[in-house]
């Protein structure tokens, strides 16, 4: 089957009737394929709402969780999936701030790849009537992570030079767009001609092919004598050390993940030589420890999207029944853009 060309639920908004049962993609064993199962429709508890899910993103994090490769393993069985958008179809007792029919987006650690999902009301973000729900599904987690990294952790300033590695990945692509929105000069790093072209199309001021042996020297030449002020590295691996060496005095190196599959190594003396900082980025802990600040940040993400400053690139859309093809495409390193599931 080929992916869906356009979401069948865009016009009008989807119905919000309660289903007695629902479909969900479940992990029963980490060494086994996902199973499309049937579960009772959940009822929202106090402070929760139930969302009729209309679109879900497939991220590297989801695929890692599903095969048991993440540092935290959920108890089996569980429903996989972290990014979603849809329409509120029920409120739990005492829940305020949202109403049935509201369009919302959000993220969870697990549980999103299903038809109906109960989540705390304060974990959801409003989606404007003019915004597409499929874009909203892949907006808040990657762009929230990237904005938290660049603005709150990296203190990126207008006119500074930002280097983004893995610039066609989920978070890397978001960092390229947000770097431009924050007024930085953005150098994007990707591997291969096709991906480098995609980074240019996303608005990067300059692009380096990370497959070239001299990419560090290329970055230094592009950055000039002051060096790179901020490096965003969602990929980890061997690129970690090389990227750090492109920093100028007082630079900030942001660690956003390890999409390459290996944790990067860095010689500690480099931080002294460059007076530079190695900064960890964890959106989940930010949301837990500073919920008010996190809500403001997500409002800023939504505002940037409404204003056309950021735009998720969606490559394909698949029904739940064809999850194997969807996950294969999302996990293919040649894929540029986001792959969605439509429950």
PAROLUM-448761 format. One line per field, with one value per residue (C-alpha): x, y, z. Coordinates in pm, 1 decimal. Layout:
# PAROLUM-448761
x: [X,...] $
y: [Y,...] $
z: [Z,...] $
***
This chain:
# PAROLUM-448761
x: [0.0,115.0,92.2,-209.6,-159.6,-385.6,-550.2,-912.8,-1014.2,-910.0,-1251.0,-1452.5,-1304.6,-1343.0,-1645.4,-1597.1,-1831.5,-1711.2,-1606.5,-1672.5,-1332.4,-1032.5,-724.9,-375.5,-23.7,115.8,454.7,423.6,791.3,1090.7,1216.3,880.8,700.8,437.6,85.8,-230.9,-465.7,-810.8,-852.2,-1146.1,-1186.6,-1034.8,-1229.9,-1061.1,-984.7,-1005.6,-798.0,-770.8,-927.9,-974.8,-846.0,-975.5,-632.9,-614.2,-242.1,72.3,437.0,692.5,1020.2,1356.1,1261.2,944.7,1131.4,1398.9,1140.0,954.9,1262.9,1378.0,1682.3,1609.9,1764.2,1415.8,1201.3,824.2,653.5,510.5,271.9,233.0,108.9,392.9,398.6,484.0,353.0,-11.4,-284.2,-659.8,-989.4,-1105.4,-1403.8,-1450.5,-1356.4,-1271.2,-1436.7,-1344.6,-1137.9,-1128.0,-953.9,-1060.4,-1392.7,-1522.8,-1441.6,-1118.8,-830.1,-513.7,-164.7,77.2,335.4,367.2,643.5,433.7,72.4,-1.8,-35.9,-401.8,-744.5,-830.1,-593.6,-643.0,-391.4,-374.5,-543.2,-241.8,-19.7,-206.9,-157.3,-433.5,-420.1,-554.9,-856.2,-652.5,-366.2,-350.2,-376.6,-115.8,140.7,37.7,112.8,481.1,514.6,539.7,795.7,1069.3,1020.8,973.2,1298.3,1484.0,1351.9,1431.2,1780.9,1862.0,1690.0,1685.8,1997.3,2216.6,2114.4,2142.7,2152.7,2068.2,2372.1,2547.3,2650.2,2469.7,2590.4,2324.0,2430.4,2177.7,1997.3,1736.1,1643.7,1340.4,1502.8,1779.5,1536.3,1344.3,1668.5,1755.3,1420.7,1420.7,1778.8,1671.5,1361.8,1585.8,1804.5,2110.3,2329.7,2271.5,2514.8,2344.9,2528.4,2392.1,2526.0,2482.3,2371.2,1997.7,1997.7,2222.3,1977.2,1692.0,1881.6,1930.1,1560.7,1479.4,1655.0,2008.1,2257.1,2524.8,2549.4,2835.0,2835.4,2928.6,3058.4,3348.0,3672.2,3731.9,3386.0,3529.2,3756.9,3464.7,3262.8,3552.8,3596.5,3224.8,3214.2,3514.2,3776.8,3526.7,3420.2,3077.5,2888.8,2639.2,2649.3,2335.7,2410.0,2113.8,2318.4,2598.4,2868.1,3204.8,3070.4,3053.6,3426.3,3459.0,3166.1,3301.5,3627.8,3443.9,3338.2,3490.8,3580.0,3285.8,3084.6,2799.2,2770.5,2415.6,2367.4,2017.1,2040.3,2220.0,2035.6,2348.0,2310.0,2629.2,2707.4,2968.4,3300.5,3474.0,3810.5,3746.4,4045.4,3873.8,3625.3,3915.9,4101.0,3790.9,3626.2,3324.8,3025.4,2884.1,2510.3,2255.5,1902.5,1607.5,1264.2,1087.8,1264.2,1212.3,837.3,834.8,1054.7,943.8,589.5,493.1,801.0,745.1,387.4,510.3,771.6,508.7,287.5,582.4,621.2,253.9,283.6,586.3,393.0,87.5,311.3,470.1,816.6,839.8,688.0,714.6,795.7,563.1,677.8,395.5,84.7,-16.5,-314.0,-244.1,-288.3,21.2,238.5,519.0,571.4,541.2,798.3,1034.9,1018.7,1061.8,1360.2,1531.8,1814.8,1757.6,1410.6,1379.6,1077.7,824.9,623.2,277.4,24.5,-345.3,-542.7] $
y: [0.0,353.7,618.3,843.8,1156.0,1379.4,1330.6,1228.8,1409.3,1764.0,1891.3,1897.7,1818.1,1448.7,1319.0,1285.1,995.7,750.4,411.5,107.6,-30.9,116.0,7.2,55.2,-46.6,-261.3,-392.5,-740.4,-835.3,-621.5,-876.6,-909.6,-687.6,-441.1,-581.3,-393.8,-479.9,-389.5,-225.0,-78.4,293.5,459.2,690.4,1013.6,1049.0,1371.5,1641.0,1444.9,1471.8,1208.1,1289.8,1132.2,1097.4,1200.9,1192.9,1056.9,1114.6,834.5,941.3,776.6,776.7,575.1,315.7,287.1,240.6,-21.8,-241.5,-194.9,8.4,317.1,374.3,336.4,30.6,42.6,-261.2,-501.8,-489.1,-121.8,107.5,284.9,641.3,984.9,1256.9,1317.4,1564.3,1533.5,1653.9,1644.7,1408.1,1373.9,1549.6,1385.7,1498.0,1853.3,1912.5,2275.9,2477.5,2260.4,2166.3,1883.4,1965.6,2154.9,2080.7,1991.3,1853.1,1708.2,1448.6,1158.7,908.3,616.8,549.3,776.7,527.2,458.9,596.0,749.0,863.9,1002.8,1263.8,1541.0,1853.9,2068.7,1851.0,1955.3,2256.4,2429.2,2398.4,2696.5,2636.8,2723.9,2486.6,2134.9,1864.7,1649.2,1928.3,1981.9,1616.6,1665.8,2020.8,2032.5,1764.1,1835.3,2210.3,2231.3,2041.0,2257.9,2587.1,2481.1,2385.9,2696.0,2965.9,2842.2,2622.6,2760.2,3126.8,3171.4,3539.5,3717.7,3732.4,3435.2,3131.8,2805.4,2466.5,2193.4,1834.5,1579.9,1874.9,1663.9,1464.5,1518.2,1766.3,1880.6,2005.4,2192.0,2348.2,2479.2,2656.3,2787.4,2908.8,3124.4,3240.4,3348.3,3553.6,3328.9,3241.1,2867.6,2609.5,2275.1,1945.0,1638.9,1340.9,1306.2,1537.6,1477.8,1557.3,1859.8,1991.7,1944.0,2144.6,2429.6,2418.5,2442.0,2778.8,2710.3,2981.3,2723.4,2344.9,2100.3,1734.3,1535.8,1261.1,1483.7,1429.1,1801.7,1907.9,2055.1,2280.6,2379.2,2483.7,2684.9,2864.9,2946.8,3063.4,3292.5,3373.5,3392.3,3030.6,2882.3,3017.0,2732.0,2370.4,2153.6,1780.6,1539.8,1258.4,1180.1,944.6,1045.1,1381.8,1499.2,1564.9,1712.5,1949.0,2070.7,2166.1,2410.5,2621.4,2959.3,3097.0,3071.1,2853.5,2627.2,2265.0,2130.0,1755.5,1669.8,1294.6,1007.1,933.6,772.6,492.4,568.0,810.8,1067.6,1093.7,1420.8,1504.3,1716.8,1944.4,2087.7,2269.3,2448.7,2530.1,2685.9,2817.6,2635.6,2467.4,2118.4,2148.6,1869.1,1914.6,1714.9,1852.9,1594.2,1706.2,2071.8,2010.4,1824.1,2065.7,2396.9,2337.2,2704.1,2793.8,2488.9,2597.1,2941.4,2781.2,2563.3,2867.9,3030.3,2724.1,2744.6,3118.0,3066.5,2800.4,3023.7,3298.9,3074.1,3095.3,2717.8,2443.2,2066.2,1871.9,1572.9,1300.2,1046.9,942.2,581.4,407.6,205.8,-120.6,-38.5,50.0,-183.3,7.1,338.8,245.5,110.0,437.0,644.1,433.2,457.9,708.8,812.4,944.0,1321.8,1462.7,1314.1,996.3,995.0,737.2,820.1,615.5] $
z: [0.0,-72.4,200.4,213.6,4.5,212.0,548.9,496.7,814.8,737.6,627.9,844.4,1184.2,1271.3,1461.1,1834.8,1912.3,2175.3,2044.1,2267.2,2171.9,1996.3,1808.0,1947.1,1847.5,2126.7,2229.8,2384.8,2360.6,2269.5,2016.8,1840.3,1584.3,1697.6,1718.7,1625.6,1910.3,2037.6,2378.3,2571.0,2519.3,2829.6,3058.4,3169.2,3539.5,3738.9,3571.9,3249.4,2906.7,2642.1,2295.4,1975.5,1815.0,1450.7,1377.1,1542.5,1463.6,1438.0,1596.0,1658.4,2027.6,1955.6,1751.3,2020.2,2296.7,2091.5,2058.4,2417.9,2321.5,2530.7,2874.7,3028.8,2951.1,3008.9,3158.4,2902.4,2728.7,2641.7,2368.5,2193.1,2058.9,2194.4,1957.7,1874.6,1787.4,1782.7,1923.4,2286.5,2313.2,2691.6,3015.7,3345.3,3671.5,3764.4,3453.3,3342.8,3074.1,2781.6,2624.7,2411.1,2049.4,2123.9,1887.6,2080.0,2041.3,2288.3,2375.7,2617.7,2685.7,2559.0,2464.0,2167.4,1881.4,1940.2,1853.4,2192.2,2463.6,2815.3,2928.7,3190.5,3060.0,3144.1,2922.7,2607.7,2384.8,2186.1,1808.3,1614.6,1387.5,1078.9,1167.9,1024.0,1288.0,1117.3,1149.9,1512.0,1585.6,1503.4,1631.7,2008.7,2092.2,1832.9,1815.2,2191.0,2240.0,1990.4,2128.7,2484.2,2370.4,2169.2,2371.5,2730.7,2745.5,2468.0,2507.6,2131.1,2035.0,1708.2,1482.0,1642.1,1438.9,1508.3,1383.7,1370.0,1309.1,1186.2,1033.3,852.6,1163.0,1383.8,1622.6,1389.1,1126.2,1395.1,1522.3,1175.6,1141.6,1497.5,1469.0,1176.1,1364.4,1654.3,1420.8,1408.1,1112.9,1068.7,934.1,881.9,876.1,694.3,502.6,126.7,-151.2,-108.4,261.6,214.8,-44.5,203.5,466.7,219.8,133.6,505.5,520.0,643.1,547.9,471.4,457.5,511.6,412.2,722.8,496.4,392.8,583.8,614.0,732.9,1052.9,849.0,626.7,931.6,1072.6,741.1,728.0,1090.9,1062.6,1326.2,1612.2,1558.1,1615.8,1917.2,1959.9,1841.6,1853.9,1839.0,1837.3,1681.7,1928.6,1806.2,1666.2,1552.7,1915.2,1949.8,1601.4,1652.1,1985.7,1816.3,1587.7,1886.2,1951.9,2292.7,2532.4,2294.5,2401.5,2292.0,2330.0,2375.7,2253.2,2200.4,2034.3,1710.4,1564.4,1816.4,2008.9,2288.6,2193.9,2374.5,2453.4,2607.9,2913.3,2855.4,2545.7,2767.5,2936.5,2615.3,2461.7,2777.7,2640.3,2799.5,2745.4,2810.3,2843.0,2708.0,2844.9,2761.3,2977.0,3294.2,3203.2,3179.4,3511.2,3705.5,3551.2,3424.4,3402.6,3199.1,2978.6,2902.3,2797.8,2574.4,2404.4,2353.3,2179.0,1955.2,1858.8,1789.5,1564.8,1373.5,1334.5,1205.5,944.1,1100.0,1147.3,933.8,988.5,672.9,637.5,399.5,425.6,616.9,689.1,852.6,1168.9,979.2,773.5,1070.1,960.9,636.4,818.9,1083.3,819.6,629.4,946.0,1052.3,714.7,747.9,387.1,474.2,493.2,676.2,915.9,874.7,1034.1,1148.3,1111.7,1369.4] $
***
